[in-house]
């Protein structure tokens, strides 16, 4: 195909974007997102996010939702609890208002977090509905 030569090569640390769903800038989604493929939010989401994959919330994006994913990388603003079975990463531009439940947490200087951090010992404890020391809080 003639298009093959025009596609830019990807840096070695980037995964193929073919399997990523993107909520674009200037786009607002109200409802539920669920699935087993990675999602990148560049716009806004309000509702609930439940993924068996990675969720990336880009700088400038806003999420008002209960978040459950394998891994969560936050560069934008999140209002709601964040639960990850593998890790949560808060970039310098992250603004989170809610509790974080994860076995691994990486916070870059400058990130803001208003809430509690629960370091769960393994992936099973971070799964939605898993029994833990505190019951799930619903608003």
N, C-alpha and C positions, 0 to 999 in steps of 0.2 A: 504494500500500500504506500502511497505517496505521503501519507500523514505521519508515518513512522519517524522520518527524519526531523520533523518540526517539533516533536514533543521534547520538552526540556528533561534533562536527566535529573534524577532525584538525589539529594544528599544521602550518604550511606545510613544516617541515623533516622531517616524518614521512612515510614511504611507506605505502601501503595495507597493512594487516596481513592482508588476504585471501590474499595469496600467501606468508605466513610460517608455517612449521611451528614450534610452540612445544612444548618439553619442559617441562612445568609444574613448579612447586615441588612437593616431596614425591614426584616421579616420578623413577625411576632406569631408564635405558635401557642395556642391555648388548648390544653388537653393533656393527653398521656402519650409518652414515647416509651416504647418497649422493643426489645430485640436482642440479637446476639452479634451485631456489627457495631463498630465504633461510630460515635456521633461527635461532631464538632459544632458548637453553638457560637455563632458570631453575632446573632441578633438577640431575640428575646424568647424565653419560654416561660409559660405559667401553667402549673398543673402538677404533673408527676412524671419522673423519669426513672425507668427501671431497665437496666441493660446488663447483659452478661458479656460486656465488652468495656472498652475505654470510653469515657466521656471527657471531652475537652471543652472548657468554657473560655473562649478567647477574651483578650483584653477588650473592654468596651461592651461586652455581652452582658445581659441581665437574665438571671434565672430565679424565678419565684416558684420553688418546687421542692418536694421531698425527693432526694436523689439517692438511688441505689445503683451501683455499677461495680465492675471489677476494679477499675482504677479511675481516679478522677483527677484531672489537672485543671486548676482554676487560675485564670488570669483576669477574669471579670468579676461581676458582683453576683452573689448567691444569697437569697433569703430562704432559709429552710434547712433541715437537717441533711447531712451528707454522710452516706454509708458506703464504704468500699471494702471489697473482700481482699484486695491486694495492697493498695496504697492510695494516699491522697497527697497531692502536691499543691501547695499554695505559692503562686508566683508573686513577685514583688507588687504587682498591681491588683492582687486578689483582695476582695472585700466580702467576708462571709459573716452572715448573721444567722447562727444556728449551731447545733452540735455536730461534731465530726466523730464518726465511729470507723476505725480502721486499724489494721495491725501495723501499718507503717505510715508515718507522716513526715513530709519534708516541707519546711517553711522557709521561704526566701525572705531575707530582710526587707521590710517594707510592707509585707502582707498584713492585713487586718483581720482579726477573728474575734467576734463577739459570740461566745458560746463555750461549751465544754468540749473537751477532747477525751474520748474513750478509746484507749489503746487495747483493742481486743486481741487475745493471744493467737487466734488462728482464723482462717477464712470462714469456717463454719459459724463462728460466733458473730461475724459481721453480716451474715446473710439475713435478708428480710424475714422476720418472723422467728428467728432463732431465739432460743431462751437464753437469757443473760441475767446479770445481777439487777438490772432495772428494766421495767416494762417499757414498751414503746409508747411514746407520747404522741397523741393526736390532737390537733387543734380543732 
